[in-house]
């Protein structure tokens, strides 16, 4: 879609205007609450930010929309990550070196988001979710597919897809939950284990493709 220069200037003005400041205030308030271990509703954020509920719902019409926006803010540089390396092992190492410290920094926020996802799953199973919009996650899919792209022509498409799926098990807040909360590792040790596992998965996929060839 073509965006004119005038439209860009209008958007920038809006970003600097009262609406942008109110939205920023709500995101900062929601982040503070989520970093304290709370998964807040839109109403709770409105009250904490001293914004009317009607105003809050104009920016974030549902809890899912609010948490999604907070998660995107917390992800920050991870969403902009890219690599031109022709080596998949280098790419995955670079991605984890970029992402895991950031995920660790906002661990409580991502856990609060995960809690919402699990709560909604339980409500859906019980038939009590109603019309509440679902909180969906999926940034890691595109990121990990990018990691495996150098293997095109070396590893079959089905195997690359399986590799990306396997890498998703060692990338994200879930791996910190297992390694820190269950194994009692430090943040640094947990990130080291995740990087080792990711490298091992890539090498296993390459070896398997070579043996089959």
Secondary structure, 3 states (H helix, E strand, C coil): CCCCHHHHHHHHHHHHCHHHHHHHHHHHHHHHHHHCCCCCCHHHHHHHHCCCHHHHHHHCCCHHHHHHHHHHHHHHHHHHCCCCCCCHHHHHHHHHHHHHHHHHHCHHHHHHHHHHHHHHHHHHHHCCCCCCCCCCCCHHHHHHHHHHHHHCCCCCHHHHHHHHHHHHHHCCHHHHHHHHHHCCCCHHHHHHHHHHHHHHHHHHHHHHHHHHC
